[in-house]
Amino acid sequence: MKFITKKMIEKDKIKQILKLSRKLGTDSNKLIDMMKRHTHEIKELYDSKNNHFAVETGDLIILSLQLLMIEGYSIEEIMGKCYDRFDKKFNDAV
């Protein structure tokens, strides 16, 4: 199993996508709405055993990264905090 590496999260590519999104009028609220729609679509695809759910999950990741960037957060900082939180939650549950 491969894990997400810094090389996989191409910040320049995400910045380019975000720049294009903003030209289309995308803001944080629109990104959140798009994330909701993708979540619903992922569930439907997964339930119907359609492997395209994986691509839609990737889209959701990119939307999430855009939201962090548009709101001025460091992707590395947030991911570091999340890894620590999940590690603690799971270890506390075990």
Residue, then its C-alpha position, 0 to 999 in steps of 0.5 A: m500500500k502506498f501512502i501519500t507523499k509530498k511528491m503526490i501532493e503537488k502544491d503547484k498543481i493544486k495552486q494552478i487548479l485553484k487559480l482556475s477555480r477562482k476565475l470561475g468564481t469558486d469560493s470556500n462555500k462552493l468548494i464545500d458544496m462540491m465536496k458534499r456532492h462528491t461525498h454523495e457520489i462516492k457513496e453511490l458508486y461504492d455501494s454499486k461496486n463501481n470502482h470509479f468511486a476511487v477517482e471521485t475520492g481523489d477529486l474530493i481530496i483535491l477539493s479539500l486541499q483547495l479549501l485549505m489553501i484558499e483559507g490560508y492553511s498549510i497543507e503540511e501542518i494540517m496533515g501533521k495534526c490530522y495524523d497525530r489526531f488519528d494516531k491518538k484516537f485509534n491508539d486510545a480505542v485499542 
